[in-house]
Amino acid sequence: MPQLNPSPWLFIMIMSWFTFSLIFQPKTLSFISTNLPINKAPMTTKNHPWTWPWS
């Protein structure tokens, strides 16, 4: 079965990951995000007890 022979496909896979890691990833990480995170005060919620009619 030729699918189990990793000789051509292993090299192609490794080279494609190196290309992604060295060329494309730094270019995509250099973009500035348009929605920067804002430090907001956490909102506190009030818990209202449930009045059960049978208790």
PyMOL CGO cylinders between C-alpha atoms (Angstrom):
from pymol import cmd
from pymol.cgo import CYLINDER

trace = [
    CYLINDER, 0.00, 0.00, 0.00, 1.69, 3.21, -1.11, 0.3, 1, 1, 1, 1, 1, 1,
    CYLINDER, 1.69, 3.21, -1.11, -0.26, 5.34, 1.39, 0.3, 1, 1, 1, 1, 1, 1,
    CYLINDER, -0.26, 5.34, 1.39, 1.88, 4.00, 4.19, 0.3, 1, 1, 1, 1, 1, 1,
    CYLINDER, 1.88, 4.00, 4.19, 5.10, 5.15, 2.61, 0.3, 1, 1, 1, 1, 1, 1,
    CYLINDER, 5.10, 5.15, 2.61, 5.91, 8.43, 4.42, 0.3, 1, 1, 1, 1, 1, 1,
    CYLINDER, 5.91, 8.43, 4.42, 8.90, 9.39, 2.32, 0.3, 1, 1, 1, 1, 1, 1,
    CYLINDER, 8.90, 9.39, 2.32, 7.37, 12.06, 0.02, 0.3, 1, 1, 1, 1, 1, 1,
    CYLINDER, 7.37, 12.06, 0.02, 4.52, 13.19, 2.26, 0.3, 1, 1, 1, 1, 1, 1,
    CYLINDER, 4.52, 13.19, 2.26, 6.47, 13.59, 5.45, 0.3, 1, 1, 1, 1, 1, 1,
    CYLINDER, 6.47, 13.59, 5.45, 8.84, 16.05, 3.82, 0.3, 1, 1, 1, 1, 1, 1,
    CYLINDER, 8.84, 16.05, 3.82, 5.95, 18.01, 2.28, 0.3, 1, 1, 1, 1, 1, 1,
    CYLINDER, 5.95, 18.01, 2.28, 4.17, 18.20, 5.62, 0.3, 1, 1, 1, 1, 1, 1,
    CYLINDER, 4.17, 18.20, 5.62, 7.28, 19.34, 7.49, 0.3, 1, 1, 1, 1, 1, 1,
    CYLINDER, 7.28, 19.34, 7.49, 8.10, 21.97, 4.88, 0.3, 1, 1, 1, 1, 1, 1,
    CYLINDER, 8.10, 21.97, 4.88, 4.55, 23.32, 4.88, 0.3, 1, 1, 1, 1, 1, 1,
    CYLINDER, 4.55, 23.32, 4.88, 4.61, 23.66, 8.69, 0.3, 1, 1, 1, 1, 1, 1,
    CYLINDER, 4.61, 23.66, 8.69, 7.98, 25.41, 8.55, 0.3, 1, 1, 1, 1, 1, 1,
    CYLINDER, 7.98, 25.41, 8.55, 6.61, 27.77, 5.92, 0.3, 1, 1, 1, 1, 1, 1,
    CYLINDER, 6.61, 27.77, 5.92, 3.59, 28.52, 8.04, 0.3, 1, 1, 1, 1, 1, 1,
    CYLINDER, 3.59, 28.52, 8.04, 5.61, 28.98, 11.22, 0.3, 1, 1, 1, 1, 1, 1,
    CYLINDER, 5.61, 28.98, 11.22, 8.34, 31.16, 9.75, 0.3, 1, 1, 1, 1, 1, 1,
    CYLINDER, 8.34, 31.16, 9.75, 6.52, 33.24, 7.14, 0.3, 1, 1, 1, 1, 1, 1,
    CYLINDER, 6.52, 33.24, 7.14, 2.76, 33.39, 7.56, 0.3, 1, 1, 1, 1, 1, 1,
    CYLINDER, 2.76, 33.39, 7.56, 2.42, 33.30, 11.33, 0.3, 1, 1, 1, 1, 1, 1,
    CYLINDER, 2.42, 33.30, 11.33, 4.52, 36.42, 12.10, 0.3, 1, 1, 1, 1, 1, 1,
    CYLINDER, 4.52, 36.42, 12.10, 2.68, 38.33, 9.37, 0.3, 1, 1, 1, 1, 1, 1,
    CYLINDER, 2.68, 38.33, 9.37, -0.72, 37.48, 10.78, 0.3, 1, 1, 1, 1, 1, 1,
    CYLINDER, -0.72, 37.48, 10.78, 0.33, 38.17, 14.36, 0.3, 1, 1, 1, 1, 1, 1,
    CYLINDER, 0.33, 38.17, 14.36, 1.61, 41.63, 13.44, 0.3, 1, 1, 1, 1, 1, 1,
    CYLINDER, 1.61, 41.63, 13.44, -1.88, 42.89, 12.58, 0.3, 1, 1, 1, 1, 1, 1,
    CYLINDER, -1.88, 42.89, 12.58, -3.41, 45.26, 15.10, 0.3, 1, 1, 1, 1, 1, 1,
    CYLINDER, -3.41, 45.26, 15.10, -6.68, 44.15, 16.56, 0.3, 1, 1, 1, 1, 1, 1,
    CYLINDER, -6.68, 44.15, 16.56, -9.49, 46.64, 16.06, 0.3, 1, 1, 1, 1, 1, 1,
    CYLINDER, -9.49, 46.64, 16.06, -11.31, 45.60, 19.24, 0.3, 1, 1, 1, 1, 1, 1,
    CYLINDER, -11.31, 45.60, 19.24, -8.79, 46.07, 22.01, 0.3, 1, 1, 1, 1, 1, 1,
    CYLINDER, -8.79, 46.07, 22.01, -9.78, 44.68, 25.41, 0.3, 1, 1, 1, 1, 1, 1,
    CYLINDER, -9.78, 44.68, 25.41, -11.03, 47.25, 27.89, 0.3, 1, 1, 1, 1, 1, 1,
    CYLINDER, -11.03, 47.25, 27.89, -10.63, 46.94, 31.63, 0.3, 1, 1, 1, 1, 1, 1,
    CYLINDER, -10.63, 46.94, 31.63, -14.19, 47.11, 32.91, 0.3, 1, 1, 1, 1, 1, 1,
    CYLINDER, -14.19, 47.11, 32.91, -15.40, 46.84, 36.45, 0.3, 1, 1, 1, 1, 1, 1,
    CYLINDER, -15.40, 46.84, 36.45, -17.20, 43.54, 36.91, 0.3, 1, 1, 1, 1, 1, 1,
    CYLINDER, -17.20, 43.54, 36.91, -20.95, 43.88, 37.13, 0.3, 1, 1, 1, 1, 1, 1,
    CYLINDER, -20.95, 43.88, 37.13, -22.52, 42.55, 40.29, 0.3, 1, 1, 1, 1, 1, 1,
    CYLINDER, -22.52, 42.55, 40.29, -25.87, 40.89, 39.98, 0.3, 1, 1, 1, 1, 1, 1,
    CYLINDER, -25.87, 40.89, 39.98, -28.47, 40.75, 42.70, 0.3, 1, 1, 1, 1, 1, 1,
    CYLINDER, -28.47, 40.75, 42.70, -29.92, 37.38, 43.53, 0.3, 1, 1, 1, 1, 1, 1,
    CYLINDER, -29.92, 37.38, 43.53, -33.61, 37.51, 44.32, 0.3, 1, 1, 1, 1, 1, 1,
    CYLINDER, -33.61, 37.51, 44.32, -34.90, 34.55, 46.30, 0.3, 1, 1, 1, 1, 1, 1,
    CYLINDER, -34.90, 34.55, 46.30, -37.68, 32.60, 44.72, 0.3, 1, 1, 1, 1, 1, 1,
    CYLINDER, -37.68, 32.60, 44.72, -40.82, 32.45, 46.76, 0.3, 1, 1, 1, 1, 1, 1,
    CYLINDER, -40.82, 32.45, 46.76, -42.21, 28.94, 46.50, 0.3, 1, 1, 1, 1, 1, 1,
    CYLINDER, -42.21, 28.94, 46.50, -45.96, 28.81, 47.02, 0.3, 1, 1, 1, 1, 1, 1,
    CYLINDER, -45.96, 28.81, 47.02, -45.85, 25.45, 48.86, 0.3, 1, 1, 1, 1, 1, 1,
    CYLINDER, -45.85, 25.45, 48.86, -43.20, 26.31, 51.45, 0.3, 1, 1, 1, 1, 1, 1,
]
cmd.load_cgo(trace, "trace")
